[in-house]
Amino acid sequence: MTDPTTLVDPITRAVIEHRLNTIVVEMGEAMLRTSYSQILNASRDFSIAIVDPATRLIAQADHIPIHVGALPWAVRAVEDRFGNTIVPGDVVLLNDPYHGGSHLPDLTALVPIFGMDRRLFWAVVRAHMGDIGGATHGAYNPSATEIWQEGLRIPPMKICEAGIMREDVLDMLTLNVRFPRDFRGDLAAMIGAARFGAGRIGDLLAEYGATTVLTATDDILDAAERRSRAIVADWPDGVYLGEALLDDDGTGRQDIAIRARVTIRGDALEVDLSDTDPQSERFVNSSNANTHAAVAMAFAYLMDADIPKNDGAFRPLSVVLKPGTLVCPGPTAPVTLSTSHPANEVVEAIIRALAPACPDRAMGGWGRRFRISVTGDNPRNGRRFVWHLFHARPGGGASSAGDGWSAGGEWHAVGGIKFGSMEVTEARFPLLFERHEFRPGSGGDGQYRGGLGSCLDLRIEVPVTAHTAGDGARHGSAGINGGQDGLPHHYEIDEGGQRRILPTKSFGNSFAAGSVLRLQSAGGGGWGDPARRSVAARAQDALLGMVAEAHRDEEKPA
């Protein structure tokens, strides 16, 4: 029975909810403004959350969905490792995918928040490091056959004990990465943002009292649960099947299937991925935390936008995995690509499955991730550099609400990852943007059209080594409810007029000075029967050049 002395009135509860949401946004702003590397301070590849010791997601900022769904697993790993030995002033660090992480480049910093002489919350920051050691710059190693070849593994460990920084541990970490200055700066930004959030939560506890804040938190989670269960209860009971295909895993193995069997019973929903193809020898596997995050992400996309995406909202959802599959590999499997692939394909399989149950909520596929990282010597400052491609964003999927966002990004980020300023990039790196524009005709046709992808011509001014890591050159973004697929990616390197197609997963490419990357990214999937698109919308498409012929021959890599 509820203790009536702990009831919180609706106004106080609403104020506390908005304060929590504001705090995670402020933490993100602190991270953005203090981080060192381009991948964070321009492209914003980080996420923020407040989680409690019971691993309930209390609040999150709108950053990278695939990050946030995995953060409760990070807290679980920390609680299992340290329990009640955590004290005020501690900072815990981890990145290991088999100990609460998603993939090795994503470092997670956790700061405990105390009240009533016990640990009440964790302020959590997850950020993608520009390098994490291992065999390749930037960590994406298409040739890795085991996780140790992907970078430095960090299980839950205290980087700071009772307010005292472990300089020996910090020295060990920075010695094992290629760009120690950026690593130290980004780690300091993460810890600073987490401490900032912890301080703000402390102010909230002091103002309202821990009992009121905790009770309000329970009420907030329960309210989100009621709303999400009401949505699921409106869908027809039954078993729904969906499938999505990865292009390949880099070994010649193609069309690797992620299969979702989704069962709706009343107001609960079970996602069973057991029929997914066996795990790969390479980095397209997905660890447990990352797979659960991808499933939660798909579910979140089918909810009302104003439902808080917290622990309560995900209570109707359960997940079944089979060890040895691509989405539940053995503990030594490489997994670096997992936050993109197969995360995107897990989402696609679930959305495909549930489209008949909730056609007005299902959306066309968003573009898949096809990343390139380059490293070389920067003649402007005499230092080695690494640059990660976040430009040439693919198109977003269409929905019952209208056309997809052009250059909106991938399904695992839905616009959370930004492409940085071209001018700033050119000032910081030996790169020149010769063209960056929408890719006409790339969005899938439908009653509502998928968003357009991008065309990018990028001149590389110095010799570099490059790796590619991604997918979507064989399979375009999924059309839904009769909509057509978007065009897939087409990436080339132009070396003095000699062009060759870039495979999605390749290691150690040498590009000469003056080479031009000519990239055309995927469009989003269409929604609904193309015959139902209005005459006015088609006229507008033609007027704006949205459906003109694409700039290149639609040749695909084998």
Salt bridges, closest charged atoms under 4 A:
GLU26 OE1 - ARG200 NE 2.93
GLU29 OE1 - ARG33 NH2 3.22
ASP45 OD1 - HIS67 NE2 3.71
ASP45 OD2 - HIS128 ND1 3.45
ASP52 OD2 - ARG56 NE 2.66
GLU79 OE1 - ARG119 NH2 2.67
ASP90 OD2 - LYS158 NZ 2.86
ASP96 OD2 - HIS99 ND1 2.68
ASP96 OD1 - ARG153 NE 2.49
ASP106 OD2 - HIS67 NE2 3.14
ASP106 OD2 - HIS103 NE2 3.09
ASP106 OD1 - HIS128 ND1 3.40
ASP131 OD1 - ARG178 NH1 3.10
GLU161 OE1 - ARG166 NH1 3.99
ASP168 OD1 - ARG166 NE 3.18
ASP171 OD1 - ARG184 NH2 2.71
ASP182 OD1 - ARG181 NH1 3.51
GLU207 OE1 - ARG19 NH1 3.05
ASP218 OD1 - ARG56 NH2 2.94
ASP219 OD2 - ARG13 NH1 3.75
ASP222 OD1 - ARG315 NH1 2.86
GLU225 OE2 - ARG229 NE 2.90
GLU225 OE1 - ARG315 NH1 2.86
GLU243 OE1 - ARG259 NE 2.98
ASP248 OD2 - LYS505 NZ 3.56
ASP255 OD1 - ARG474 NH2 3.06
ASP255 OD1 - HIS475 NE2 2.71
ASP267 OD1 - ARG229 NH1 3.38
ASP277 OD1 - ARG259 NH1 2.89
ASP304 OD2 - ARG227 NH2 3.97
ASP304 OD1 - ARG361 NH1 2.87
ASP306 OD1 - ARG227 NH2 2.83
ASP311 OD2 - ARG315 NE 3.05
GLU345 OE2 - HIS341 ND1 2.90
GLU345 OE2 - ARG368 NH1 3.16
GLU348 OE2 - ARG352 NE 3.17
GLU348 OE1 - ARG368 NH2 3.39
ASP377 OD1 - ARG384 NH1 3.15
ASP403 OD2 - ARG449 NH2 3.32
ASP403 OD2 - ARG533 NH2 2.94
GLU410 OE2 - ARG369 NE 3.97
GLU410 OE1 - ARG393 NH2 2.70
GLU434 OE2 - ARG459 NE 2.46
GLU437 OE2 - ARG435 NH1 3.30
GLU437 OE2 - HIS551 NE2 3.59
ASP445 OD1 - ARG538 NH2 3.14
ASP457 OD2 - ARG435 NE 3.39
ASP457 OD2 - ARG518 NH1 3.11
GLU461 OE1 - ARG380 NH2 3.21
ASP471 OD2 - ARG368 NH1 3.06
ASP471 OD1 - LYS505 NZ 2.89
GLU492 OE2 - HIS490 NE2 3.01
GLU492 OE1 - ARG499 NH1 3.13
ASP494 OD2 - ARG499 NE 3.56
ASP494 OD2 - ARG518 NE 2.84
GLU495 OE1 - ARG500 NE 3.34
ASP541 OD1 - ARG449 NE 3.35
ASP541 OD2 - ARG533 NE 3.03
GLU554 OE1 - ARG439 NH2 3.48
GLU554 OE1 - ARG552 NH1 2.45
